[in-house]
Amino acid sequence: MVKKDEVNAVIGILIIILLFILTSYSVNSNIGYIQKAIGFSYIGMFIYVLISILSVVVAPISAIPLMPLASGLYGWFLAGILSIIGWTLGAVISFQISRKYGIDLVKKIIPLKKIHNFEKFIPDEHLFMTVVFLSMVVPVDGLSYFIGLFSRMSLKSFTIATIIGIIPFSFILAYAGTLSIQYQMLFLTFALVILLIGLLIALYKKKMKNL
């Protein structure tokens, strides 16, 4: 039976994808005007990185729909770099908050149910590679809090694993923001299939280990 939380998670992902596509269309249709109005601004880069950090630390928001705008203003490669910086800093801050202040503060920032959802994906061993994989396919907000709260993983290992995991995700999404809607739909469908397969494999391995 499909759980309400799982339905809400899927709806949330679909909303983010829709906003991403709508932003891409708006940016690509008005790129000349946008570049002239905003331009290549270091202040704009700082604001984008700050939003990316907040999107991880304060889970209800997402910076993904803004990626096409960043790609249009700064080019997809630099937009990917800025996303990596923002999401990594956000993950580290979340990890440190949970590790230093514990669950009493974390539950005021992010729903505990969202954190506990990671229990079924986190094995007792190979934690580094698990964080790498999950950082590729799921938002790092809940993951960062979970690892900080319920594992002995060091900050250094967590940071390295997070960076490795989000590099492909950041560059692929930044480049996708420059594509036409037709190619975006094809690309995002393929990405969702890969995500689903990866998560099913992770769940299967976890289930077999518990038998």
Secondary structure as GFF3:
##gff-version 3
##sequence-region A 1 211
A	DSSP	alpha_helix	4	29	.	.	.	ID=ss1
A	DSSP	alpha_helix	31	37	.	.	.	ID=ss2
A	DSSP	alpha_helix	42	57	.	.	.	ID=ss3
A	DSSP	three_ten_helix	64	66	.	.	.	ID=ss4
A	DSSP	alpha_helix	67	74	.	.	.	ID=ss5
A	DSSP	alpha_helix	76	101	.	.	.	ID=ss6
A	DSSP	alpha_helix	103	109	.	.	.	ID=ss7
A	DSSP	alpha_helix	112	116	.	.	.	ID=ss8
A	DSSP	three_ten_helix	117	120	.	.	.	ID=ss9
A	DSSP	alpha_helix	127	137	.	.	.	ID=ss10
A	DSSP	alpha_helix	140	150	.	.	.	ID=ss11
A	DSSP	alpha_helix	155	176	.	.	.	ID=ss12
A	DSSP	alpha_helix	181	210	.	.	.	ID=ss13
###
